[in-house]
Amino acid sequence: MAPSRPGPKAPITAPPLDFSHLPPRGWERVEAFATRYLKVPKGTGAGDPFLLRPWQLDIIKGLFPQCTETRPRQGLLSLPRGNGKTALAAVLALYALFADDTASAQVLIVASDERQARHVFTAARRMIELAPSLDEQVHVYTDRIVVPHTGSELRTLPADVGALQGWDPSLMIVDELHVVTEDVWEAVSSASGKRETSLTLAISTPSDSVESVMFKLVEYGRADDDASFYFKEYAAPAGCALDDETAWYTANPALDDFLHIDAMRAQSRTIREPAFRRYRLGQWVGSEDTWLKFGVWDGLANPDRVVAPGSRVALGFDGSVSGDSTALYGATIEARPHIFLVGVWNNPGSDDWKVPRAEVRAAVDRAFSTYDVVELAADPWGWQSELQSWAETYGERRVVEFNTGYRKRMAPATDLMYQAIQDGRVSHDADPTLRAHISNAQAVTTAQGDVLQKDERKRKRRIDAAIAAVVAHARAHHYLTHKPKKRAVSW
């Protein structure tokens, strides 16, 4: 039979397919449908019947339990590249389109751009072309596949909030969640749930930042306390050696099947370690140029500690007017300083957003009234009038300028913080904004030492909280190690 072409076809003359011979709804029905109707679209085994591997069946059992069990509403599959994410997604999409006993099924494929979304669509279309009994049931268009007999359709959609409104999906697949924004995920989630059963499934490799909706969902899935959320993660053990091939097999269930180990060996020698760990070992390692190794900051968290009123602290302030965040963090003055949130104001992404200056002023006043603030060190840009007012209120010795763009001052502060982190001589309150900003920060080596900066390719990723924390820590260390000199008194 000739392959399906985009555009309308001749009227469908074949009778509707009868799937009554398949098992009842559930994973056994998915397996039977794939085995009987689908073929491998490309790569190893192209054209052969699509036989689901045991590890793929384990995933399907979690997503499509037998009819007596409740199906999950959402799911996340974190899997390294090369393990057949696209083909598996296409199988699930076609099952939902044809054989899930769903009236007017609506299957949506969502990705960051049209090119990415078409990966799954192209695989699904090719599987239909290889199955004459399915091919004679459909009309294939550029961006959708329609089954006229049942009123079902499969569509690709861009990851755009506006484009995701008004749908009623029975299955929505989000391809490569790591590049999808939180607003889009919220739009995706809100679109589903109108049917008695529906599933929103994200399939992705790990992101390069904890400031991502994917990392939040990974942490939610790891907690394993929501039966309506299915989570499966394939990753090498944390801290494994790069050439530990046993760890490779843990992360890559398709290794020595349709993923070839000689290619993995070559890649381990030719691409940068963070990229190999993320893309090939499924590990969360942050971006390739991050200041700290992934997980180091989390290991210093002490969220149960409460800084008592009256404690001696230093405050670090990094302000902005509109574009960036404004951050105010404190650090206790002791041998192992504890860094804690005082206030942070993030731009939600609006072009006309302005920092709520009254809220910032109130937070500073509240900090001075609550703690024994030895010093507020603040970057003066855009906040000169407030600094002058605070100095008049709390004393010029307690409110000082700290130019974070001056490398001779910022580099030693950054190095001091880095050494304290590496040696475990600092703790923090596990504030999620600070965690994200530290994950975003890159270290740039200068003649004066390392300084932090954001990735210019990802301008929306903020680091202001990290800067404020570095400043607070540096000033706390100064007052710990530099005792005030006693003044001579003459009579």
C-alpha positions as CSV (number, residue, x, y, z in Angstrom):
1,M,0.0,0.0,0.0
2,A,1.3,3.5,-0.8
3,P,2.3,5.6,2.3
4,S,-0.2,8.0,3.7
5,R,0.2,11.6,2.3
6,P,-0.6,14.9,4.1
7,G,-4.0,16.3,3.1
8,P,-7.4,14.8,2.8
9,K,-7.7,11.3,1.4
10,A,-10.5,9.7,-0.5
11,P,-13.6,8.8,1.6
12,I,-12.9,6.0,4.1
13,T,-14.4,2.8,2.6
14,A,-13.0,0.2,5.0
15,P,-15.3,-0.8,7.8
16,P,-14.4,0.3,11.4
17,L,-11.8,-1.8,13.0
18,D,-13.1,-4.2,15.6
19,F,-10.8,-4.5,18.6
20,S,-13.1,-6.8,20.7
21,H,-10.5,-9.6,20.3
22,L,-8.0,-7.6,22.4
23,P,-8.0,-7.9,26.2
24,P,-9.9,-5.4,28.3
25,R,-8.6,-1.9,28.9
26,G,-5.2,-1.9,30.6
27,W,-1.6,-2.7,30.0
28,E,-2.4,-6.2,28.4
29,R,-4.5,-4.5,25.8
30,V,-1.7,-2.0,25.0
31,E,0.8,-4.8,24.6
32,A,-1.6,-6.8,22.4
33,F,-2.4,-3.8,20.2
34,A,1.3,-3.0,19.7
35,T,2.3,-6.5,19.0
36,R,-0.5,-7.1,16.4
37,Y,-0.7,-3.8,14.7
38,L,2.5,-1.8,15.0
39,K,6.0,-2.2,13.6
40,V,9.3,-0.5,14.4
41,P,9.4,2.7,12.4
42,K,13.2,3.1,12.1
43,G,16.6,2.1,13.4
44,T,17.5,-1.3,14.8
45,G,14.7,-3.7,13.7
46,A,13.0,-1.3,11.4
47,G,9.9,-2.9,9.9
48,D,9.8,-5.7,12.4
49,P,6.8,-6.1,14.8
50,F,7.0,-3.8,17.7
51,L,7.7,-6.0,20.7
52,L,7.5,-4.2,24.0
53,R,10.5,-5.0,26.2
54,P,9.9,-5.9,29.9
55,W,11.1,-2.5,31.1
56,Q,8.7,-0.8,28.7
57,L,5.9,-3.0,29.9
58,D,6.7,-2.0,33.5
59,I,6.1,1.6,32.5
60,I,2.9,0.8,30.7
61,K,1.7,-1.2,33.7
62,G,2.0,1.9,35.8
63,L,0.3,4.2,33.2
64,F,-2.4,1.7,32.1
65,P,-3.3,-0.6,35.0
66,Q,-6.0,-3.2,34.4
67,C,-9.5,-2.0,34.2
68,T,-10.3,-2.7,37.9
69,E,-7.6,-0.3,39.0
70,T,-7.6,3.5,39.0
71,R,-5.5,5.1,36.3
72,P,-3.1,7.9,37.1
73,R,-3.9,11.4,35.8
74,Q,-0.3,12.5,35.4
75,G,3.0,10.8,34.7
76,L,6.7,11.6,34.2
77,L,9.2,9.4,32.6
78,S,12.8,10.6,33.0
79,L,15.1,8.6,30.7
80,P,18.5,9.2,29.0
81,R,18.7,9.7,25.3
82,G,18.8,6.7,23.0
83,N,16.4,4.6,24.9
84,G,13.4,4.9,22.5
85,K,11.4,7.6,24.2
86,T,10.0,8.8,20.8
87,A,8.9,5.3,19.7
88,L,7.4,4.4,23.0
89,A,5.4,7.7,23.0
90,A,4.2,7.0,19.5
91,V,3.0,3.5,20.6
92,L,1.0,5.1,23.5
93,A,-0.4,7.8,21.2
94,L,-1.6,5.3,18.6
95,Y,-3.1,3.0,21.2
96,A,-5.0,6.0,22.7
97,L,-6.1,7.0,19.2
98,F,-7.4,3.7,18.1
99,A,-7.9,1.1,20.8
100,D,-8.5,2.5,24.3
101,D,-12.3,2.4,24.0
102,T,-12.5,6.2,24.4
103,A,-15.2,8.1,22.6
104,S,-13.8,10.8,20.3
105,A,-10.3,10.3,21.6
106,Q,-8.1,13.4,21.5
107,V,-4.4,12.8,21.6
108,L,-2.1,15.8,21.8
109,I,1.6,15.9,21.3
110,V,3.2,19.0,23.0
111,A,6.8,20.2,22.7
112,S,8.9,23.3,22.9
113,D,8.7,23.9,19.2
114,E,7.1,22.4,16.1
115,R,10.3,20.5,15.1
116,Q,10.4,18.7,18.4
117,A,6.7,17.9,18.5
118,R,6.9,16.3,15.0
119,H,9.4,13.7,16.2
120,V,6.6,11.7,17.9
121,F,4.1,12.6,15.2
122,T,6.4,11.4,12.4
123,A,7.0,8.1,14.2
124,A,3.3,7.6,14.7
125,R,2.6,8.4,11.1
126,R,5.2,5.9,9.9
127,M,3.8,3.2,12.1
128,I,0.4,3.8,10.5
129,E,2.0,3.6,7.0
130,L,3.5,0.2,8.0
131,A,0.1,-1.1,9.1
132,P,-2.4,-1.4,6.2
133,S,-5.3,-2.1,8.5
134,L,-4.7,1.2,10.4
135,D,-3.7,3.2,7.3
136,E,-7.1,2.6,5.6
137,Q,-8.8,4.0,8.7
138,V,-7.2,7.5,8.7
139,H,-6.9,10.8,7.1
140,V,-3.4,12.2,7.5
141,Y,-2.8,16.0,7.5
142,T,0.3,18.1,8.1
143,D,-0.3,18.5,11.8
144,R,-2.9,15.9,12.7
145,I,-4.2,12.3,12.0
146,V,-8.0,11.8,12.0
147,V,-10.0,8.6,12.4
148,P,-13.4,9.5,10.8
149,H,-15.2,6.4,12.0
150,T,-14.6,7.3,15.7
151,G,-14.1,11.0,15.6
152,S,-10.7,10.6,17.1
153,E,-7.7,12.7,16.3
154,L,-4.0,13.0,17.1
155,R,-2.5,16.5,16.9
156,T,0.8,18.3,17.5
157,L,0.7,21.6,19.5
158,P,3.4,24.1,20.3
159,A,4.3,24.7,24.0
160,D,2.4,28.0,24.1
161,V,-0.1,28.8,26.8
162,G,-2.6,30.3,24.3
163,A,-2.4,27.3,22.0
164,L,-3.2,24.9,24.8
165,Q,-6.5,26.4,25.8
166,G,-9.9,24.8,24.9
167,W,-8.8,21.2,24.3
168,D,-10.2,18.0,25.9
169,P,-7.4,15.4,25.7
170,S,-7.8,11.8,26.5
171,L,-4.0,11.6,26.3
172,M,-1.5,14.5,26.2
173,I,2.2,13.7,25.7
174,V,4.7,16.5,26.6
175,D,8.0,15.7,24.8
176,E,11.2,16.9,26.5
177,L,9.7,18.5,29.6
178,H,13.1,20.0,30.6
179,V,12.6,22.9,28.1
180,V,9.0,23.5,29.0
181,T,8.1,26.5,31.2
182,E,6.0,26.3,34.4
183,D,3.2,28.4,32.7
184,V,3.0,25.8,29.9
185,W,2.9,22.9,32.3
186,E,0.1,24.5,34.2
187,A,-1.8,25.1,30.9
188,V,-1.2,21.5,29.9
189,S,-2.4,20.2,33.3
190,S,-5.5,22.4,33.4
191,A,-6.5,21.2,29.9
192,S,-7.0,17.6,31.0
193,G,-9.3,16.1,33.6
194,K,-12.6,16.7,31.8
195,R,-12.9,13.0,31.0
196,E,-13.6,10.1,33.3
197,T,-10.1,8.9,32.4
198,S,-7.3,11.0,30.9
199,L,-3.5,11.1,31.2
200,T,-0.9,13.8,30.9
201,L,2.5,12.2,30.3
202,A,5.8,14.0,30.2
203,I,8.8,12.2,28.8
204,S,12.2,13.8,29.0
205,T,15.9,13.8,29.8
206,P,16.9,15.8,32.9
207,S,17.0,19.5,32.8
208,D,20.2,21.5,33.4
209,S,18.7,23.5,36.2
210,V,16.7,23.0,39.3
211,E,14.8,26.1,38.4
212,S,12.6,24.1,36.1
213,V,9.1,22.5,36.3
214,M,10.7,19.2,35.6
215,F,12.8,19.2,38.7
216,K,9.9,20.1,40.8
217,L,7.9,17.2,39.3
218,V,10.9,14.8,39.8
219,E,11.0,15.7,43.5
220,Y,7.2,15.3,43.7
221,G,7.5,11.9,42.1
222,R,10.4,10.7,44.2
223,A,8.2,11.3,47.3
224,D,5.9,8.6,46.0
225,D,2.8,9.7,48.0
226,D,0.3,10.4,45.2
227,A,-1.3,7.4,43.5
228,S,-2.6,9.7,40.7
229,F,1.0,10.7,39.7
230,Y,3.1,8.0,38.0
231,F,6.9,8.5,38.1
232,K,9.7,6.4,36.6
233,E,13.3,7.5,36.6
234,Y,16.2,5.8,34.9
235,A,19.5,7.2,36.1
236,A,23.0,6.0,37.1
237,P,23.8,6.0,40.8
238,A,24.9,9.3,42.1
239,G,28.7,9.7,42.3
240,C,29.4,6.8,39.9
241,A,32.6,6.9,37.9
242,L,32.1,8.2,34.3
243,D,33.4,4.9,32.9
244,D,31.4,2.6,35.2
245,E,29.7,0.5,32.6
246,T,27.6,-1.2,35.3
247,A,26.1,2.2,36.0
248,W,25.5,2.7,32.3
249,Y,23.2,-0.4,32.3
250,T,21.3,0.9,35.3
251,A,20.5,4.2,33.5
252,N,20.0,2.7,30.0
253,P,17.5,-0.2,29.9
254,A,18.0,-0.4,26.1
255,L,21.7,-0.8,26.3
256,D,22.9,-3.8,24.2
257,D,19.5,-3.9,22.7
258,F,18.8,-1.0,20.3
259,L,21.3,1.3,22.1
260,H,24.8,0.2,21.3
261,I,27.6,0.2,23.9
262,D,30.4,1.0,21.5
263,A,28.7,4.3,20.8
264,M,28.4,5.0,24.5
265,R,32.1,4.4,25.0
266,A,33.0,6.7,22.2
267,Q,30.7,9.5,23.6
268,S,32.1,9.1,27.1
269,R,35.5,10.1,25.7
270,T,34.5,12.9,23.4
271,I,31.8,14.9,25.1
272,R,32.0,16.9,28.3
273,E,31.4,15.1,31.5
274,P,28.3,17.1,32.6
275,A,26.7,16.6,29.2
276,F,27.4,12.8,29.2
277,R,26.0,12.4,32.8
278,R,22.9,14.3,31.9
279,Y,22.1,13.0,28.5
280,R,23.5,9.5,28.7
281,L,23.3,8.6,32.4
282,G,20.1,10.5,33.3
283,Q,21.7,12.3,36.2
284,W,20.9,15.8,37.5
285,V,24.2,17.6,37.3
286,G,23.1,21.2,36.5
287,S,24.4,23.1,33.5
288,E,27.9,22.4,32.2
289,D,29.5,25.5,33.6
290,T,27.7,25.8,37.0
291,W,29.6,27.2,40.0
292,L,28.9,24.2,42.2
293,K,28.5,20.5,41.5
294,F,25.0,19.4,41.5
295,G,23.8,18.4,45.0
296,V,26.6,20.0,47.0
297,W,24.4,22.9,48.1
298,D,21.5,20.6,49.0
299,G,23.8,18.7,51.3
300,L,24.3,21.7,53.5
301,A,20.6,22.4,54.1
302,N,19.3,22.7,57.6
303,P,15.7,23.8,57.2
304,D,14.7,23.1,60.8
305,R,16.9,25.7,62.2
306,V,15.2,29.0,63.1
307,V,17.4,32.1,63.6
308,A,16.3,33.4,66.9
309,P,15.3,37.0,67.4
310,G,18.3,39.0,68.7
311,S,20.9,36.9,66.9
312,R,23.9,38.7,65.5
313,V,23.6,38.7,61.7
314,A,24.9,40.3,58.6
315,L,22.6,41.1,55.7
316,G,23.4,41.0,52.0
317,F,21.3,42.9,49.5
318,D,21.3,42.7,45.7
319,G,18.6,45.0,44.2
320,S,17.2,45.7,40.9
321,V,14.6,48.1,39.5
322,S,12.6,45.9,37.1
323,G,14.3,43.2,35.1
324,D,16.1,41.0,37.6
325,S,15.2,39.8,41.1
326,T,15.8,41.7,44.3
327,A,17.2,39.6,47.1
328,L,17.8,40.1,50.8
329,Y,19.5,37.3,52.8
330,G,21.1,37.0,56.2
331,A,24.0,35.1,57.6
332,T,24.6,34.4,61.3
333,I,27.9,35.5,62.7
334,E,29.4,32.3,64.1
335,A,32.0,29.7,63.2
336,R,29.5,27.9,60.8
337,P,27.3,30.7,59.5
338,H,23.7,29.9,58.7
339,I,22.3,31.6,55.6
340,F,18.6,32.4,55.6
341,L,16.0,34.2,53.6
342,V,14.8,37.6,54.6
343,G,13.0,38.6,51.4
344,V,13.2,37.9,47.7
345,W,11.2,39.6,44.9
346,N,11.2,37.8,41.6
347,N,10.2,39.2,38.2
348,P,7.4,36.8,37.1
349,G,8.3,37.4,33.5
350,S,6.3,40.6,32.8
351,D,7.9,43.3,30.8
352,D,6.3,46.1,32.9
353,W,7.0,44.5,36.3
354,K,8.6,46.8,38.9
355,V,10.2,45.8,42.2
356,P,7.7,46.5,45.1
357,R,10.0,49.0,46.8
358,A,7.7,49.5,49.8
359,E,7.8,45.7,50.5
360,V,11.6,45.8,50.3
361,R,11.8,48.7,52.7
362,A,9.4,47.0,55.1
363,A,11.5,43.8,55.0
364,V,14.7,45.7,55.9
365,D,13.0,47.5,58.8
366,R,11.6,44.2,60.0
367,A,15.0,42.6,59.9
368,F,16.6,45.4,61.9
369,S,13.9,45.2,64.5
370,T,14.1,41.4,64.8
371,Y,17.8,40.7,64.7
372,D,21.0,42.3,66.0
373,V,22.0,43.5,62.5
374,V,25.7,44.3,62.6
375,E,25.8,45.3,59.0
376,L,23.6,45.6,55.9
377,A,25.9,45.4,52.9
378,A,24.0,46.5,49.8
379,D,24.7,46.9,46.1
380,P,23.9,50.6,45.6
381,W,22.7,50.5,42.0
382,G,19.2,51.9,41.8
383,W,18.8,52.0,45.6
384,Q,20.8,55.1,46.6
385,S,17.9,56.9,48.2
386,E,16.9,53.9,50.3
387,L,20.5,53.3,51.4
388,Q,20.8,56.9,52.5
389,S,17.5,56.6,54.4
390,W,18.5,53.3,56.1
391,A,21.9,54.8,57.0
392,E,20.2,57.7,58.7
393,T,17.9,55.4,60.6
394,Y,20.2,52.6,61.6
395,G,23.6,54.3,61.5
396,E,26.2,54.8,58.8
397,R,28.4,52.0,60.2
398,R,25.6,49.5,59.9
399,V,24.5,50.3,56.4
400,V,27.3,50.2,53.8
401,E,27.7,50.0,50.1
402,F,29.0,46.7,48.5
403,N,29.5,47.1,44.8
404,T,28.9,43.5,43.5
405,G,30.3,44.6,40.1
406,Y,33.7,45.5,41.7
407,R,35.8,42.4,41.1
408,K,38.4,43.2,43.7
409,R,35.7,43.0,46.3
410,M,33.4,40.4,44.9
411,A,36.0,37.8,43.9
412,P,37.4,37.3,47.4
413,A,33.8,37.1,48.7
414,T,33.0,34.4,46.1
415,D,36.1,32.4,46.9
416,L,35.4,32.6,50.6
417,M,31.9,31.2,50.1
418,Y,33.1,28.5,47.8
419,Q,35.7,27.3,50.3
420,A,33.1,27.3,53.1
421,I,30.7,25.2,51.0
422,Q,33.4,22.7,50.0
423,D,34.5,22.4,53.6
424,G,31.0,22.2,55.0
425,R,31.5,25.3,57.1
426,V,28.1,26.9,56.2
427,S,24.5,25.9,56.4
428,H,21.3,27.3,54.9
429,D,17.5,27.2,55.3
430,A,16.8,25.3,52.0
431,D,15.1,28.4,50.4
432,P,14.1,27.2,46.9
433,T,14.9,30.6,45.3
434,L,18.4,30.6,46.6
435,R,18.8,27.0,45.6
436,A,17.7,27.8,42.0
437,H,19.9,30.9,41.7
438,I,23.0,29.1,42.9
439,S,22.2,26.4,40.4
440,N,22.0,29.0,37.7
441,A,25.3,30.8,38.6
442,Q,28.4,30.3,36.6
443,A,31.9,31.0,37.9
444,V,34.1,33.2,35.6
445,T,37.8,33.3,36.4
446,T,39.4,36.8,36.6
447,A,42.7,38.1,37.7
448,Q,41.2,38.8,41.1
449,G,39.6,35.4,41.4
450,D,36.3,33.8,40.5
451,V,33.1,35.9,40.2
452,L,29.6,34.8,39.6
453,Q,27.6,35.6,36.5
454,K,24.5,34.3,34.7
455,D,24.6,32.3,31.4
456,E,24.1,35.0,28.7
457,R,22.3,32.4,26.6
458,K,19.7,32.0,29.3
459,R,19.1,35.5,30.5
460,K,15.8,34.7,32.3
461,R,17.7,32.5,34.8
462,R,18.4,34.7,37.8
463,I,21.4,34.7,40.2
464,D,20.5,37.7,42.4
465,A,19.8,35.5,45.4
466,A,23.2,33.8,45.1
467,I,24.9,37.2,44.9
468,A,23.1,38.4,48.1
469,A,24.0,35.2,50.0
470,V,27.7,35.6,49.0
471,V,27.7,39.1,50.3
472,A,26.0,38.2,53.5
473,H,28.4,35.4,54.1
474,A,31.4,37.5,53.4
475,R,30.3,40.2,55.9
476,A,29.4,37.7,58.6
477,H,32.9,36.1,58.2
478,H,34.5,39.6,58.5
479,Y,32.8,40.3,61.8
480,L,33.6,36.9,63.1
481,T,37.3,37.2,62.4
482,H,37.8,40.9,62.9
483,K,37.1,41.9,66.5
484,P,36.3,45.5,67.1
485,K,39.2,47.5,68.5
486,K,38.7,48.9,71.9
487,R,39.0,52.6,72.0
488,A,41.5,54.2,74.4
489,V,39.8,56.5,77.0
490,S,41.8,59.3,78.7
491,W,40.7,61.1,81.8
